[in-house]
Amino acid sequence: MIVPLAAFLISCGIGIVAAVVGLGGGFLYVPTLSLVFGLDSRSAVGTSLAVMVFASFAATVMYRRQDQILYRAAAILAVPGIVFAVLSSLVTSYVDSRLIIALFSLALLVISLEMLIPGLRLIRVIRIGPSMELACRDHDGEEKIVRVPYVHLAAWGALGGLVSGITGTSGGPYFVPALVAVGVPVHAAVATSLLAIMPEVLSGALTHAFLGHVSVPFLVLYGAGAGVGALAGAYAAPRIHPDHIRRIFGIMLISIALLMIQQKVLVGI
């Protein structure tokens, strides 16, 4: 009984954090499945992707009830995200994946500084071509109109997909800052990011399931815990001040970057 309960509670805690900051949670699901419960790396990645489907869906349901999701923005992020998640496997065939992950980790560290330091503007909006107007609500419930360039979202969606395909996580660490940079309130950015990563992680999960890289027992335990945690996190998120979410997000990005460097870059050197 200890192992099932521990698996449920760990995934529940990860699900809460992932839903609050708009990340898939794979950067924590993978190492806990591998280091705590002994799954091999392929099964840990495959199971993690499958768990993220449940967690993202549960959080998205709650955010939909709160009317926080920007559907058009999510679609523009998701489409190139899926395409580049597939293409990234080809990139790793010709380029040392450790170099790619080191560059992406450096990008995460830069993005984390913008989220942690008020007034710092390191992420530049790509203002090329047409844009769309999105109606969203800020933390005080007031509606605001945000103009978002299509190319900006497509470019960040592609980057998120590329990272996802290489690391087995999600594009959330790039989707949320990309939305915040154009003026989308952080709560709406988190909700939109979670919807955008769903097709990305679903395609990866189905592929790994076909290859037999998904542990059904841990999928059930982690899926249940992640679903409960995601619902709780999405319910609590509107009650958390945007500045606090930005700080949590920044700290999580630093953790992801260091974990990626440790697991993918330093190992084997």
Backbone hydrogen bonds, N-H to C=O, Kabsch-Sander energy under -0.5 kcal/mol:
donor,donor_aa,acceptor,acceptor_aa,energy
5,L,1,M,-1.8
6,A,2,I,-2.7
7,A,3,V,-2.6
8,F,4,P,-2.3
9,L,5,L,-2.6
10,I,6,A,-2.6
11,S,7,A,-2.2
12,C,8,F,-2.1
13,G,9,L,-2.2
14,I,10,I,-2.2
15,G,11,S,-2.6
16,I,12,C,-1.9
17,V,13,G,-1.8
18,A,14,I,-2.9
19,A,15,G,-2.1
20,V,16,I,-1.8
21,V,17,V,-2.0
22,G,18,A,-1.3
23,L,18,A,-1.5
28,L,25,G,-1.8
29,Y,25,G,-2.5
30,V,26,G,-2.4
32,T,28,L,-1.8
33,L,29,Y,-2.5
34,S,30,V,-2.1
35,L,31,P,-3.4
36,V,31,P,-0.6
36,V,32,T,-1.4
37,F,32,T,-1.3
38,G,34,S,-0.7
39,L,33,L,-2.3
44,A,40,D,-2.6
45,V,41,S,-2.3
46,G,42,R,-2.6
47,T,43,S,-2.7
47,T,213,H,-0.5
48,S,44,A,-2.1
49,L,45,V,-2.3
50,A,46,G,-1.9
51,V,47,T,-2.5
52,M,48,S,-2.4
53,V,49,L,-1.1
54,F,50,A,-1.1
55,A,51,V,-2.4
56,S,52,M,-2.8
57,F,53,V,-2.0
58,A,54,F,-2.5
59,A,55,A,-2.3
60,T,56,S,-2.4
61,V,57,F,-2.2
62,M,58,A,-1.6
63,Y,59,A,-2.6
64,R,60,T,-2.3
65,R,61,V,-1.5
66,Q,62,M,-1.2
67,D,64,R,-1.3
68,Q,63,Y,-2.0
71,Y,69,I,-0.9
74,A,70,L,-2.2
75,A,71,Y,-2.2
76,I,72,R,-2.0
77,L,73,A,-1.9
78,A,74,A,-2.4
79,V,75,A,-2.2
81,G,77,L,-1.1
82,I,78,A,-2.5
83,V,79,V,-2.0
84,F,80,P,-2.7
85,A,81,G,-1.5
86,V,82,I,-1.5
87,L,83,V,-2.1
88,S,84,F,-1.8
89,S,86,V,-1.0
90,L,87,L,-1.0
91,V,87,L,-1.5
92,T,88,S,-2.0
93,S,90,L,-0.7
94,Y,90,L,-0.6
94,Y,91,V,-1.4
95,V,91,V,-2.1
99,L,96,D,-0.9
100,I,96,D,-1.5
101,I,97,S,-2.7
102,A,98,R,-2.0
103,L,99,L,-1.9
104,F,100,I,-2.4
105,S,101,I,-2.5
106,L,102,A,-1.9
107,A,103,L,-2.1
108,L,104,F,-2.1
109,L,105,S,-2.1
110,V,106,L,-2.0
111,I,107,A,-2.5
112,S,108,L,-2.5
113,L,109,L,-1.3
114,E,110,V,-1.2
115,M,111,I,-1.8
116,L,112,S,-1.9
117,I,113,L,-2.5
120,L,117,I,-1.7
122,L,120,L,-0.6
124,R,122,L,-0.6
127,R,125,V,-1.1
128,I,126,I,-1.0
132,M,148,V,-2.6
134,L,146,V,-3.0
136,C,134,L,-0.5
136,C,144,K,-2.6
138,D,142,E,-2.4
141,G,138,D,-1.8
144,K,136,C,-3.3
146,V,134,L,-2.9
146,V,144,K,-0.5
148,V,132,M,-3.2
148,V,146,V,-0.6
150,Y,130,P,-1.8
151,V,128,I,-0.6
151,V,130,P,-0.5
152,H,126,I,-0.6
153,L,149,P,-1.5
154,A,150,Y,-2.6
155,A,151,V,-2.6
156,W,152,H,-2.0
157,G,153,L,-2.6
158,A,154,A,-2.2
159,L,155,A,-2.1
160,G,156,W,-2.5
161,G,157,G,-2.2
162,L,158,A,-2.3
163,V,159,L,-2.2
164,S,160,G,-2.2
165,G,161,G,-2.4
166,I,162,L,-1.3
167,T,163,V,-2.7
168,G,164,S,-2.4
174,Y,171,G,-2.0
175,F,171,G,-2.2
176,V,172,G,-1.9
178,A,174,Y,-1.6
179,L,175,F,-1.9
180,V,176,V,-2.5
181,A,177,P,-2.4
182,V,178,A,-0.7
182,V,179,L,-0.7
183,G,180,V,-1.6
184,V,179,L,-2.0
189,A,185,P,-2.3
190,V,186,V,-2.4
191,A,187,H,-2.1
192,T,188,A,-2.5
193,S,189,A,-2.2
194,L,190,V,-2.0
195,L,191,A,-1.5
196,A,192,T,-2.2
197,I,193,S,-1.9
198,M,194,L,-0.6
198,M,195,L,-0.8
200,E,196,A,-0.6
201,V,197,I,-2.6
202,L,198,M,-2.4
203,S,199,P,-2.2
204,G,200,E,-1.5
205,A,201,V,-2.6
206,L,202,L,-2.5
207,T,203,S,-1.8
208,H,204,G,-2.3
209,A,205,A,-2.4
210,F,206,L,-2.2
211,L,207,T,-1.5
212,G,209,A,-1.0
213,H,208,H,-3.3
216,V,214,V,-0.8
219,L,215,S,-2.3
220,V,216,V,-2.4
221,L,217,P,-2.1
222,Y,218,F,-2.9
223,G,219,L,-2.3
224,A,220,V,-2.1
225,G,221,L,-2.2
226,A,222,Y,-3.1
227,G,223,G,-2.3
228,V,224,A,-2.1
229,G,225,G,-2.7
230,A,226,A,-2.8
231,L,227,G,-2.1
232,A,228,V,-2.1
233,G,229,G,-2.9
234,A,230,A,-2.8
235,Y,231,L,-2.0
236,A,232,A,-2.1
237,A,233,G,-2.0
239,R,236,A,-1.6
240,I,237,A,-2.1
244,H,241,H,-0.8
245,I,241,H,-1.7
246,R,242,P,-2.4
247,R,243,D,-1.9
248,I,244,H,-2.6
249,F,245,I,-2.9
250,G,246,R,-2.5
251,I,247,R,-2.4
252,M,248,I,-2.4
253,L,249,F,-2.3
254,I,250,G,-1.9
255,S,251,I,-2.1
256,I,252,M,-2.7
257,A,253,L,-2.7
258,L,254,I,-2.4
259,L,255,S,-2.4
260,M,256,I,-2.9
261,I,257,A,-2.2
262,Q,258,L,-2.3
263,Q,259,L,-2.6
264,K,260,M,-2.7
265,V,260,M,-0.7
265,V,261,I,-1.4
266,L,261,I,-2.9
267,V,262,Q,-0.7
269,I,266,L,-1.9
